[in-house]
Amino acid sequence: MAARSAALKVDWAKITTSLGLRGQTAASLQAFKKRNDDVRRKLQQLKELPTTVDFAHYRRVLKNQAIVDEIERRFNAFQPATYDLNRQLKAIEAFEVEAIKNAEATKEKVDLELKDLEKTLKNIEEARPFEDLTVDEVAAAEPSIDEKTTKLVTKGRWSVPGYKERFGDLSVL
């Protein structure tokens, strides 16, 4: 009974938001909640159904008494199936373990991404304006620029194709 009362007190929305669950973990939790609600609703409907059968009424109404006797005999002999819930409980526990593992993995990924974004933001905030950079600093930041320049000079090309069209002719200054 304690497990049932605890299950009724679970605040599903709070679990999702407080743990910051997203993606597959949140979807799995929502699917589990839906199944839980459906089963609880079905159980309530079944509890509301009448559980007694008035066989005397059917004996008065029906002509074939043998059928009523047969149905009453089978009804009285009927034993509802019992289920071992341990398998379902183990599946729920396995789901919980997997959900926690997925949530932790998601949290680690988000933390790493946040650290990377904070580092990038710090770089942007501390960066000097492009006009203040020296040629050596630009070359150190992007070594391919030095390589391309060396190639052009060794081939006897002193200007970069498209430079004049984009930035104008600096030789007229």
C-alpha positions in Angstrom: 0.0 0.0 0.0 2.9 2.4 0.7 4.1 2.1 -2.9 0.6 2.9 -4.2 0.3 6.0 -2.0 3.8 7.1 -3.0 3.0 6.6 -6.7 -0.1 8.9 -6.3 2.0 11.7 -4.9 4.6 11.8 -7.7 4.6 15.2 -9.4 5.6 14.2 -12.9 6.0 17.8 -14.2 8.3 18.7 -11.3 10.5 15.7 -12.0 11.0 16.7 -15.6 11.7 20.3 -14.9 13.7 20.0 -11.7 16.0 17.4 -13.3 16.1 19.3 -16.6 15.3 16.2 -18.6 15.3 16.5 -22.3 15.2 14.3 -25.4 14.8 10.6 -25.1 14.8 10.6 -21.3 11.9 13.1 -21.1 10.0 11.2 -23.8 10.5 7.9 -22.0 9.3 9.4 -18.7 6.3 10.9 -20.5 5.5 7.5 -22.0 5.8 5.8 -18.6 3.5 8.4 -17.0 0.9 7.9 -19.8 1.0 4.1 -19.3 0.7 4.7 -15.5 -2.3 7.0 -15.9 -4.0 4.6 -18.4 -3.6 1.6 -16.0 -4.8 3.6 -13.0 -7.9 4.8 -15.0 -8.6 1.3 -16.2 -8.3 -0.1 -12.7 -10.7 2.5 -11.4 -13.2 1.6 -14.1 -13.0 -2.1 -13.3 -13.5 -1.4 -9.6 -16.7 0.4 -10.4 -18.2 -2.5 -12.3 -20.7 -4.8 -10.5 -19.1 -8.0 -9.4 -22.2 -10.1 -8.5 -24.4 -12.0 -11.0 -28.1 -12.6 -10.2 -28.5 -16.2 -11.5 -32.0 -16.5 -10.0 -33.1 -13.6 -12.4 -31.7 -15.5 -15.4 -33.4 -18.8 -14.3 -36.7 -16.9 -14.3 -36.1 -15.2 -17.6 -34.5 -18.0 -19.7 -36.2 -21.2 -20.7 -33.0 -23.3 -20.9 -32.0 -23.9 -17.3 -29.1 -26.1 -18.2 -27.2 -23.1 -19.8 -27.8 -21.0 -16.6 -26.6 -23.9 -14.4 -23.5 -24.4 -16.6 -22.6 -20.7 -16.6 -23.2 -20.5 -12.8 -20.9 -23.6 -12.3 -18.2 -22.0 -14.4 -18.6 -18.6 -12.7 -18.2 -20.2 -9.3 -15.2 -22.2 -10.4 -13.5 -19.2 -12.0 -10.3 -18.1 -10.3 -8.8 -14.9 -11.5 -5.3 -15.1 -12.8 -2.6 -13.8 -10.5 0.4 -12.1 -11.8 3.9 -11.9 -10.5 4.6 -8.2 -10.5 8.3 -8.6 -9.8 9.1 -8.7 -13.5 7.3 -5.4 -14.1 8.9 -3.9 -11.0 12.3 -4.9 -12.2 11.5 -3.4 -15.6 10.5 -0.2 -13.9 13.7 -0.2 -11.8 15.8 -0.9 -15.0 14.0 2.0 -16.7 14.7 4.3 -13.7 18.4 3.3 -13.8 18.6 3.9 -17.6 16.7 7.2 -17.2 19.1 8.4 -14.5 22.1 7.3 -16.6 20.7 9.2 -19.6 20.0 12.3 -17.5 23.5 12.3 -16.1 25.0 11.8 -19.6 22.9 14.7 -20.9 23.9 16.8 -17.9 27.6 16.1 -18.6 27.2 17.0 -22.3 25.4 20.2 -21.4 28.0 21.1 -18.8 30.8 20.6 -21.3 29.0 22.6 -23.9 28.4 25.4 -21.4 32.1 25.5 -20.5 33.0 25.7 -24.2 30.5 28.5 -24.8 31.7 30.4 -21.7 35.3 30.1 -23.0 34.2 31.3 -26.4 32.3 34.2 -24.9 35.3 35.2 -22.8 37.5 35.1 -25.9 35.1 37.3 -27.8 34.8 39.8 -24.9 38.6 40.0 -24.4 39.5 40.1 -28.1 41.2 43.1 -29.5 39.7 44.8 -32.5 41.0 43.4 -35.8 42.5 46.8 -36.7 44.8 46.6 -33.7 46.3 43.2 -34.5 49.7 42.8 -36.0 50.5 40.7 -39.0 52.5 38.3 -36.8 49.5 37.9 -34.4 47.2 37.1 -37.3 49.6 34.6 -38.8 50.1 32.9 -35.4 46.3 32.6 -35.0 45.8 31.2 -38.5 49.1 29.5 -39.8 47.5 28.7 -43.2 47.7 32.5 -44.0 51.5 32.4 -43.8 51.6 29.2 -45.9 49.4 30.7 -48.6 51.4 33.9 -48.7 54.7 32.0 -49.0 53.2 30.0 -51.9 52.1 33.1 -53.7 55.4 34.9 -53.3 57.4 31.8 -54.5 55.3 31.7 -57.6 55.9 35.4 -58.3 52.5 36.6 -57.4 52.5 39.7 -55.3 48.8 40.3 -55.1 45.9 38.2 -53.9 43.3 37.4 -56.5 40.1 39.4 -55.8 41.7 41.7 -53.3 41.5 44.9 -55.4 37.9 44.3 -56.3 36.9 43.8 -52.6 39.1 46.3 -50.8 40.3 48.7 -53.5 43.7 49.4 -55.0 46.1 50.3 -52.2 48.9 51.3 -54.6 47.3 54.6 -55.4 47.5 55.9 -51.8 
